């Protein structure tokens, strides 16, 4: 599994999917939810809500 390129935290499948969905679908390095939230200037809870929303829509970037 990959690690966050900013803080080194081990990433989940959904964190990788969130980075691909919100930043760059073709990325090979990723940020964890906390670092991604800081980069996008949004709360982590909003990223969690969006992940759930996209999962319900059937987006294959999330499990």
Helices and strands as residue ranges (DSSP letters): H 13-22, H 33-40, H 44-56
